[in-house]
């Protein structure tokens, strides 16, 4: 039997899993031959290896919607094409809540830890974000960040989307994007509480509603916080101008002359005042939600480029996990970077974070 996957991530991708009890295992573990051709991957699987088992087909639409079709292996026996199966024997589930209780076979300690942390801490983080939003009466508006919205709706549904991807590298990326945005929003809320923000307003909205407008790569603040008569601009993953990531001609020479990846989008910028400027801000924060082993090699270069580009008065690195590389910590401290480790609900680091800076 042959199963062909389309490796297009969570936009138009199709992936096969074999269900063993409540465990979902990649089809590749049953294959005797794997043939890759660009976005297509073909698995040749002897029927006896999957006989009497359930095949789960993860199908992402081009808009990112996910449905999972469950079929007995026998549904593929009469198929003349590798793409087809007997639909009458299968059940299609587009309500992902029906898949709760199933676990993906991961076999990667770091990935297992990330999933465990997501379940343990991010329900609390999301709850705190929602409570803060309700207490000050503002809403959080997202653009096309479907995975983030899914995690905010239900952590388990978010995990189903990300862990359904075919490789650990793609799973890491999906989890990093979704959890990082949620973590950054939480960190902004901690900073706003520390400043004593009394209300929020989005300057470019026609209404007077209080809102956080989440747009990656925008040169404008996601919101303005107000304390008394003082305004504070909050930026989330901004960049100097809208197309700076593809057209660097207006960036400083040191940045635009660099070959390879340019670091131009810090996670958070907080600046005093109503202007939407990012130059010489009061505070630049880089947030890391993944274990430090996944980002420690790049972060010092990343922060150096941010400091060169934005020239912040204060620079901070916040990490969800402990930073295990002590030499890296010494390097960052010598650069004047304020380091906050283990910043997560219930940890002492929250108090340290709130005391580590002051925007008068």
Number of C-alpha atoms within 10 A of each C-alpha: 17 18 20 19 22 19 18 16 21 23 15 16 21 24 23 26 22 23 22 15 10 13 15 21 19 22 21 19 12 17 19 10 12 14 10 11 8 7 11 14 16 18 22 17 19 14 16 11 12 19 12 11 16 21 27 24 19 24 23 23 14 13 11 18 15 22 18 23 17 22 23 21 23 18 18 22 14 11 14 10 12 14 11 13 19 15 13 8 13 17 13 13 15 14 11 15 12 11 15 12 9 15 17 17 15 18 9 9 9 15 19 14 13 18 17 12 16 20 14 13 14 22 18 15 20 20 14 16 22 16 12 16 19 11 11 13 13 18 15 15 12 14 10 12 15 15 22 21 17 17 24 22 13 15 20 21 19 23 23 21 23 22 22 26 24 23 13 16 10 16 19 18 12 22 24 18 15 21 24 19 20 21 24 21 21 21 22 21 17 19 19 21 13 16 18 13 19 13 19 26 21 20 20 12 11 7 9 11 14 21 22 24 21 21 19 21 21 19 21 24 29 25 22 27 27 20 14 10 5 13 19 24 26 25 31 28 22 23 23 21 15 14 12 19 16 7 11 18 11 11 16 11 11 10 19 14 12 11 7 6 9 17 17 24 23 22 23 21 26 24 25 19 14 15 14 17 17 25 14 16 18 20 21 27 26 21 21 24 23 21 18 17 11 11 12 16 12 9 16 17 14 17 23 15 19 22 20 13 22 19 18 21 13 17 23 23 18 23 22 21 17 13 18 12 12 9 9 15 17 12 12 21 13 10 14 12 21 18 19 20 19 17 23 22 15 10 11 12 18 18 12 14 20 15 10 12 17 12 12 7
